[in-house]
Amino acid sequence: MLAFERYAGIKNELTKNKKVFVSELAALFKVTEETIRRDLEKMEQEGFCTRIYGGAFLNSHTNEEVSYTKRNTLNLKEKQYIAKRVAHLIKDGDSLVVDSSSTGLAVLHELYKQKKNLTILTNSIEALRLGSTQDQKMISTGGNLRPYSFSLVGSDAIDVLRKYNVDTAILGCKGVALEQGVMESNSFDADVKRVMIEQASKVIITADHGKFDQIALINLLPLKQADYLVTDMKPNDEWLNFTRKQQIELIY
């Protein structure tokens, strides 16, 4: 493989996965890790990526959003895997608050298969539509419709949320990082999620491997305040050590 072909291939991996690891790229392109590091260094100089220990992540605007329609078609296997792991944390008869994330909807699909007598409070239009065909108690937050994310937001949604105390909050996110914690890309959904966290006895954060070390516009929650962090792939040692020290149950 020629150097320019490898370079284009690495960019393609970054665009697709948002985050890459030097060792995996070296194996994929059959070159030394030092060669990969030089390629990533050049890409960083171009502003295409940011290098981290052992790899790099794709640069993107912190306030960049992906529409719900598109999000719902991305990383389907990863979301289904996470959903199955989350379902193990929920018992029959639990009360839940679930956000408008596409992973949250995948979790509900799985819970409907496995659990009975749930009470589900949500600001997700899609979750409410799905729940209309299920034998579970569904409660809508109401509020202003945000078509881009299929979510109900604003003061009316927040007022309804504050009327309920639930066992568990199940929340997706735009990114998670060791220092910044759990992050969101817009204030409308972030404001609603903060109240969901306040009203729940325990908090489950869901994030596929591509969300790790991704920076978004708004800090939502310090990681140490999450009870569970559920993902689809074993994170690196830095994450393993951090979650162990902070007594966060990391599930993958």
BELURCOR-V835108 format. One record per pair of residues at least 4 apart in sequence whose ideal C-beta (glycine too) atoms are under 8 Angstrom apart, sorted by sequence separation. I is the first residue (numbers start at 1). GAP is how many residues later the second one is. D is the distance in whole Angstrom. If there is no record, write none. Layout:
i=[I/I]
gap=[GAP/GAP]
d=[D/D]
This chain:
i=[1/2/3/4/5/6/7/8/9/10/11/12/13/14/20/21/22/23/24/25/26/31/32/33/34/35/36/37/38/39/40/41/42/44/51/52/60/66/67/68/69/70/75/76/77/78/79/80/81/82/83/84/85/86/90/100/101/102/103/104/105/106/107/108/109/110/111/124/125/126/127/128/130/134/146/153/154/155/156/157/158/159/160/177/186/187/188/189/190/191/192/193/194/195/196/207/210/221/231/235/236/237/238/239/240/241/242/1/14/20/26/31/43/44/51/52/66/99/122/131/146/152/175/176/184/207/221/235/243/14/26/43/44/50/90/98/122/132/145/146/176/177/184/197/223/234/242/243/244/13/26/29/44/49/50/111/120/131/145/146/175/176/243/1/49/66/144/175/26/40/49/50/98/122/143/144/173/174/184/10/23/26/41/48/49/98/128/142/143/144/173/174/240/22/25/40/48/120/127/141/143/171/173/174/239/13/44/47/108/128/140/143/144/43/143/144/22/142/143/229/10/13/22/40/96/141/142/143/235/40/120/122/141/205/119/120/122/123/141/143/235/22/104/112/118/119/120/121/122/123/142/203/205/234/9/10/105/108/116/117/118/120/122/141/212/223/229/231/233/9/20/83/87/104/117/119/121/123/125/140/141/211/223/228/229/231/232/82/86/90/94/105/109/139/205/227/228/229/230/231/96/98/100/105/108/112/171/203/204/207/209/224/226/227/228/229/230/6/79/83/87/92/93/95/96/97/98/99/100/101/104/108/182/203/204/205/207/208/209/212/223/224/228/79/82/83/86/87/91/92/93/94/95/96/97/98/99/100/112/126/197/203/204/205/206/207/208/209/224/6/82/90/92/93/94/95/96/97/99/100/105/111/125/139/171/182/202/203/205/206/208/223/10/80/83/84/92/95/98/100/124/125/171/194/202/204/209/79/83/87/100/124/125/169/193/194/212/1/74/87/90/123/124/169/190/197/1/6/10/14/98/123/176/10/71/72/76/80/123/169/190/23/71/161/169/176/183/185/186/187/7/11/22/68/168/171/173/175/183/184/185/186/6/10/21/22/72/158/162/166/167/168/169/171/172/173/183/184/185/14/21/68/123/154/158/161/165/166/167/168/169/170/171/172/173/183/184/7/14/20/153/157/161/164/165/166/167/168/169/171/172/176/177/178/180/183/19/20/153/162/165/168/170/175/176/177/183/184/11/19/20/149/151/158/162/174/175/176/177/182/183/19/123/151/153/161/173/175/176/177/181/182/18/19/149/153/175/180/181/182/18/121/149/152/174/175/181/182/151/175/181/182/14/18/146/174/181/14/15/121/146/173/174/181/14/181/182/121/178/119/173/176/100/143/100/100/141/99/100/176/72/68/178/178/107/97/178/104/97/104/104/95/97/103/123/95/96/99/101/102/95/96/97/98/99/101/95/96/97/98/99/101/94/95/96/97/98/99/94/96/90/89/68/67/68/67/68/65/68/65/86/100/99/99/99/99/97/107/97/104/97/103/101/103/89/86/65/86/62/64/65/63/62/63/82/82/79/78/78/75/75/89/89/86/85/82/82/82/81/62/63/60/62/63/78/62/77/57/57/52/89/85/85/54/53/53/19/19/18/17/19/19/19/18]
gap=[4/4/4/4/4/4/4/4/4/4/4/4/4/4/4/4/4/4/4/4/4/4/4/4/4/4/4/4/4/4/4/4/4/4/4/4/4/4/4/4/4/4/4/4/4/4/4/4/4/4/4/4/4/4/4/4/4/4/4/4/4/4/4/4/4/4/4/4/4/4/4/4/4/4/4/4/4/4/4/4/4/4/4/4/4/4/4/4/4/4/4/4/4/4/4/4/4/4/4/4/4/4/4/4/4/4/4/5/5/5/5/5/5/5/5/5/5/5/5/5/5/5/5/5/5/5/5/5/5/6/6/6/6/6/6/6/6/6/6/6/6/6/6/6/6/6/6/6/6/7/7/7/7/7/7/7/7/7/7/7/7/7/7/8/8/8/8/8/9/9/9/9/9/9/9/9/9/9/9/10/10/10/10/10/10/10/10/10/10/10/10/10/10/11/11/11/11/11/11/11/11/11/11/11/11/12/12/12/12/12/12/12/12/13/13/13/14/14/14/14/15/15/15/15/15/15/15/15/15/16/16/16/16/16/17/17/17/17/17/17/17/18/18/18/18/18/18/18/18/18/18/18/18/18/19/19/19/19/19/19/19/19/19/19/19/19/19/19/19/20/20/20/20/20/20/20/20/20/20/20/20/20/20/20/20/20/20/21/21/21/21/21/21/21/21/21/21/21/21/21/22/22/22/22/22/22/22/22/22/22/22/22/22/22/22/22/22/23/23/23/23/23/23/23/23/23/23/23/23/23/23/23/23/23/23/23/23/23/23/23/23/23/23/24/24/24/24/24/24/24/24/24/24/24/24/24/24/24/24/24/24/24/24/24/24/24/24/24/24/25/25/25/25/25/25/25/25/25/25/25/25/25/25/25/25/25/25/25/25/25/25/25/26/26/26/26/26/26/26/26/26/26/26/26/26/26/26/27/27/27/27/27/27/27/27/27/27/28/28/28/28/28/28/28/28/28/29/29/29/29/29/29/29/30/30/30/30/30/30/30/30/31/31/31/31/31/31/31/31/31/32/32/32/32/32/32/32/32/32/32/32/32/33/33/33/33/33/33/33/33/33/33/33/33/33/33/33/33/33/34/34/34/34/34/34/34/34/34/34/34/34/34/34/34/34/34/34/35/35/35/35/35/35/35/35/35/35/35/35/35/35/35/35/35/35/35/36/36/36/36/36/36/36/36/36/36/36/36/37/37/37/37/37/37/37/37/37/37/37/37/37/38/38/38/38/38/38/38/38/38/38/38/39/39/39/39/39/39/39/39/40/40/40/40/40/40/40/40/41/41/41/41/42/42/42/42/42/43/43/43/43/43/43/43/44/44/44/45/45/47/47/47/49/49/50/51/51/52/52/53/54/58/60/61/63/64/64/66/67/67/68/69/69/69/69/70/70/70/70/70/71/71/71/71/71/71/72/72/72/72/72/72/73/73/73/73/73/73/74/74/78/79/80/81/81/82/82/83/83/84/84/89/90/93/94/97/99/99/102/102/103/103/105/105/115/118/120/120/121/121/121/122/123/123/124/126/129/130/131/133/135/139/141/144/145/148/149/150/151/153/153/154/154/154/154/155/155/156/157/161/162/166/167/182/183/185/190/191/192/193/193/194/195/196]
d=[5/7/6/6/6/6/7/6/7/6/6/6/6/7/7/7/6/7/6/6/8/4/7/6/7/7/6/6/7/6/6/7/7/7/7/6/5/5/7/6/7/7/6/6/6/6/6/7/7/6/6/7/8/7/5/7/7/7/6/7/7/7/6/6/7/6/5/7/6/6/6/7/7/8/8/6/7/6/7/6/7/7/8/7/7/6/7/6/6/7/6/6/7/6/6/4/7/5/7/3/7/6/6/6/6/6/6/5/8/6/6/6/4/6/5/6/5/5/4/6/5/5/8/7/6/7/6/6/4/5/6/5/6/6/7/5/6/7/8/7/5/7/4/6/7/8/8/8/8/5/5/7/5/4/6/6/7/4/6/5/8/7/4/8/6/7/7/5/7/6/6/6/7/8/4/6/5/5/7/7/6/5/7/7/6/6/6/6/5/4/6/5/7/5/5/5/6/6/8/5/5/8/6/4/7/7/7/6/7/6/7/8/7/7/4/7/5/5/3/6/6/7/6/8/8/8/6/8/7/5/6/7/4/7/8/7/7/8/8/7/7/7/8/8/5/5/5/4/7/4/6/7/8/5/8/7/7/6/8/8/7/7/7/5/7/7/6/8/6/6/8/7/7/6/8/7/7/6/7/8/6/8/8/7/7/7/7/6/5/6/7/5/7/8/5/7/5/5/5/5/6/6/7/6/6/5/6/7/8/7/6/4/6/7/8/7/7/5/7/4/5/5/7/7/7/8/7/7/6/8/7/7/6/5/7/7/8/6/6/6/6/8/6/5/7/5/7/6/7/5/5/6/4/5/5/5/7/4/7/5/6/5/4/5/5/5/5/4/7/7/7/6/6/7/8/8/7/7/7/7/7/8/5/7/7/8/4/7/7/8/8/6/7/6/7/6/8/7/7/7/6/7/7/7/7/6/7/4/4/5/7/6/7/5/6/8/7/6/8/7/8/5/8/6/5/8/8/8/6/8/6/4/7/7/8/5/8/7/7/7/5/7/4/7/4/5/8/5/7/6/6/7/6/7/6/7/6/8/7/6/5/7/7/7/6/6/7/7/6/6/7/7/7/7/8/8/4/7/7/7/4/7/5/7/6/5/6/5/5/5/5/5/6/5/6/7/5/8/6/5/4/6/6/6/8/7/7/8/7/7/7/6/8/8/6/6/6/6/6/8/8/6/7/5/6/5/6/5/7/7/8/8/7/5/7/7/8/8/7/8/6/4/8/6/7/6/6/8/7/6/6/5/6/7/8/5/3/6/7/4/5/7/6/8/7/6/5/8/7/4/4/7/7/8/6/4/5/8/6/6/7/8/8/8/5/8/7/6/7/8/7/7/6/8/6/4/7/8/8/7/8/7/7/7/6/7/5/6/7/7/6/8/5/4/6/8/6/8/7/7/4/7/8/8/7/3/5/5/5/5/5/8/5/8/7/7/8/6/6/6/7/7/7/6/5/8/4/7/8/7/6/7/7/7/6/6/5/7/6/7/6/5/7/7/6/6/5/6/8/6/6/5/7/7/5/7/7/4/7/5/7/6/8/5/5/5/7/5/5/6/8/8/5/4/4/4/8/6/6/6/8/5/8/6/8/7/7/6/4/6/7/6/7/7]
